[in-house]
Amino acid sequence: MSTLPELLALAHRHGLELVADGATLDTMGLDFLVAHARDAAGTRWIVRTPRRPDVAASARHEARVLSLVADRSASRFRAGAFTATS
């Protein structure tokens, strides 16, 4: 997976409907490909997928930490995780 349409399609398969217009792909990171996009309501989303299999384990750990933080605060974000192969 290396293109913006592929990453948006992955999000779609997991129930996240993102608008392609205005979406951008950030390829600068070593560990993740990152899409910046909005849903139909205008909510901003950051969607990441690991570049390598070894990064997936750390992403799962990060998702657990973000879920804990979200539960303890009046969070303005939703944390979720899925792998590029999902």
C-alpha positions in Angstrom: 0.0 0.0 0.0 1.6 3.2 -1.1 -1.0 5.5 -2.6 -3.6 7.9 -1.2 -6.5 6.1 -2.9 -5.3 2.8 -1.4 -5.2 4.3 2.1 -8.6 5.9 1.8 -10.0 2.6 0.5 -8.5 0.9 3.6 -10.3 3.4 5.8 -13.5 2.8 3.9 -13.3 -1.0 4.5 -13.2 -0.2 8.2 -16.3 2.1 8.0 -14.5 5.5 7.8 -15.8 7.4 4.8 -13.3 10.1 3.9 -13.5 12.7 1.2 -10.7 12.4 -1.4 -10.9 16.1 -2.4 -8.3 17.9 -0.3 -6.8 14.7 1.2 -3.0 14.5 1.2 -0.5 11.7 1.6 2.5 12.2 3.8 5.3 9.9 2.9 8.1 11.5 4.9 8.0 9.2 7.9 10.1 6.0 8.1 7.5 3.9 9.9 4.1 5.0 8.5 2.4 6.3 5.4 0.0 9.0 6.6 -3.2 10.4 5.0 -4.7 13.7 6.1 -8.4 13.8 5.1 -11.9 14.9 6.2 -15.1 13.1 6.4 -18.4 14.4 4.9 -19.1 16.4 8.1 -15.8 18.1 7.8 -14.1 16.3 10.7 -10.4 16.0 10.2 -8.8 12.6 10.3 -5.3 11.2 10.3 -5.0 7.7 8.9 -1.8 5.7 9.1 -0.6 2.4 7.9 2.7 0.7 8.8 5.4 0.6 6.1 6.8 -2.6 7.6 5.4 -5.6 9.5 7.5 -4.9 12.6 5.8 -1.4 13.0 2.4 -3.0 13.3 3.1 -4.2 16.9 4.1 -0.7 18.1 1.0 0.7 16.4 -1.3 -1.7 18.3 0.4 -0.6 21.6 -0.1 3.0 20.6 -3.8 2.5 19.9 -4.2 1.0 23.4 -2.5 4.0 24.9 -4.7 6.4 22.9 -7.8 4.6 23.9 -6.8 4.9 27.6 -6.2 8.6 27.2 -9.5 9.1 25.4 -11.4 7.4 28.2 -9.8 9.7 30.8 -10.4 13.0 29.1 -12.9 15.0 27.3 -11.1 13.9 24.1 -11.5 15.5 20.8 -10.2 12.5 19.0 -11.2 8.9 18.4 -8.5 6.2 18.4 -8.7 3.1 16.4 -6.3 0.7 14.8 -6.2 -1.7 12.0 -3.5 -3.2 9.9 -2.7 -2.6 6.3 -3.6 -6.2 5.6 -7.0 -5.9 7.1 
